[in-house]
Amino acid sequence: MPSYQSCSPAEVQAYSTAYFAAIKLLADAQSEYSELAKNATDPADQAAYGQAAINAGTELRQLKIEYGAWLNAAGSVNPPLDSEVAEIVKTANDLNQAISSNAQASDILILVEHGMQIINGL
């Protein structure tokens, strides 16, 4: 797994594109989960959405730490494949669209879960 300094420009571009799409996805998820928790009438839903917001925030912070370590040669990554980059960008855009169009919470949850699977595979 190469550090930033040993990556090719194409690898840097691929990882950076995937990283910023993942950041967008996690930030949108955290915000939306917080909103869902705030508006939930069922205490169980309120707790579940609140926990999901916390989890998204934790993942967001971890991703930022890993990216910083990679940039500072304190960590390494496997640069993602073009197909992985395209998939995380598409999922982040789909989530943004779903939130903008006031999609059902279940649809948003599916997109976030899919995005998390992609992020964890990078």
SVG drawing of the C-alpha trace seen along z (x, -y; Angstrom):
<svg xmlns="http://www.w3.org/2000/svg" viewBox="-44 -20 51 24">
<polyline fill="none" stroke="black" stroke-width="0.4" points="0.0,0.0 1.6,-3.2 1.9,-6.5 1.0,-9.8 4.5,-10.4 4.8,-7.1 1.5,-7.3 1.2,-8.2 -0.8,-11.4 -3.6,-9.1 -3.6,-7.2 -3.7,-10.5 -6.5,-11.7 -8.5,-8.5 -8.1,-8.4 -8.8,-12.1 -11.9,-11.9 -13.1,-8.9 -12.2,-10.6 -14.1,-13.8 -17.2,-11.9 -17.0,-9.8 -16.7,-12.9 -19.7,-14.4 -21.7,-11.2 -20.9,-10.9 -21.5,-14.6 -24.9,-14.4 -25.7,-11.2 -24.8,-12.7 -26.9,-15.8 -29.9,-13.9 -29.8,-11.4 -29.7,-14.3 -32.7,-15.8 -34.6,-12.5 -33.8,-12.0 -35.0,-15.6 -38.3,-15.0 -38.9,-11.4 -42.0,-10.9 -41.2,-7.4 -38.5,-7.3 -37.0,-4.1 -36.7,-5.8 -35.3,-8.9 -32.6,-6.8 -31.8,-4.8 -31.4,-7.9 -29.4,-9.7 -27.0,-6.7 -26.8,-6.6 -25.8,-10.3 -23.1,-9.6 -21.8,-6.6 -21.6,-8.7 -19.7,-11.4 -17.3,-8.8 -16.7,-7.4 -16.3,-10.9 -13.6,-11.8 -11.8,-8.4 -11.7,-9.0 -10.3,-12.5 -7.6,-11.1 -6.7,-8.4 -6.5,-10.9 -4.3,-13.2 -2.0,-10.3 -1.8,-9.4 -0.9,-13.0 1.8,-13.2 3.3,-9.8 2.2,-8.4 -0.3,-6.0 -0.8,-4.2 -3.8,-3.3 -4.7,-1.0 -5.7,-3.5 -9.3,-2.7 -10.2,-1.3 -11.9,-3.6 -15.1,-1.6 -14.9,-2.1 -14.4,-5.9 -17.4,-6.1 -19.6,-4.1 -18.9,-6.2 -19.3,-9.4 -22.6,-8.1 -23.8,-7.0 -22.9,-10.4 -24.7,-12.2 -27.7,-9.9 -27.9,-10.5 -27.7,-14.3 -30.5,-14.0 -32.6,-11.8 -32.2,-14.3 -33.0,-17.3 -36.2,-15.6 -37.3,-14.7 -37.1,-10.9 -38.4,-8.4 -36.0,-7.7 -35.8,-4.1 -34.4,-5.1 -31.9,-7.4 -30.9,-4.6 -30.3,-2.2 -28.1,-4.7 -26.1,-5.4 -25.6,-1.7 -24.5,-1.2 -22.1,-4.1 -20.6,-2.8 -20.0,0.6 -18.1,-1.1 -16.1,-3.3 -15.2,-0.3 -14.0,1.5 -11.6,-1.3"/>
</svg>
